[in-house]
Structure formats: structure tokens, C-alpha cells
Amino acid sequence: ESTLPNGEPAVVLVERADNGLFATMGGFVDVGETVETAVARELMEETGLELASPPSLLGVWSDPRRDKRRHTVSAVFVAPGKGKIRAR
């Protein structure tokens, strides 16, 4: 979640490199990294936004067919961002 210039909340989507479709941003937690740190890092890497407050857990998904690379567990967080969105 971020804020539009008019102050309204917004959901930020990113364009996936593998298929060109839009999706919520995501990534993996690095070894030795907390989930909270990973959320802040991924938000900055993918959008240029800073984490404005601690993330809240939205849900957990674990369908083994979801990712062709390997079985992954997705923990989805909602968090407000601050700053200007960086276009790629």
C-alpha cells in the first residue's frame, strides 16, 4: 500500500519479468534475514519506497503447484510505503 499524490491509499503493482503481467511485489527472505527486514528490502528494491510502519501479515499460501521452480510458502504482508515510486 502506498499513497497517491492526492493522499488516497493505493496498491502498488509491479510488472513481472517472467511473463510481463502485473502482480503484487515479492521476493525471498535471505539467509539470516528477518521477514520484516525482507519486506523492507523488497519494497525498496522493487518500488523505491521505504517502509513507513511495520508490515501486517495478510495470509499464507503453500500450494505446491504455485511455483514451478520449487515448492514455496508465500507469506503475504500489507505495509504502507513512503517516498516516490521509482519507475523501471
C-alpha positions, 0 to 999 in steps of 0.5 A: 500500500502506498499513497497517491499524490492526492493522499488516497491509499493505493496498491502498488503493482509491479510488472513481472519479468517472467511473463510481463503481467502485473502482480503484487511485489515479492521476493525471498527472505535471505539467509539470516534475514528477518521477514520484516527486514525482507519486506523492507528490502523488497519494497525498496528494491522493487518500488523505491519506497521505504517502509513507513510502519511495520508490515501486517501479515495478510495470509499464507499460501503453500500450494505446491503447484504455485511455483514451478521452480520449487515448492514455496510458502508465500507469506503475504504482508500489507505495509504502507510505503513512503517516498516516490515510486521509482519507475523501471 
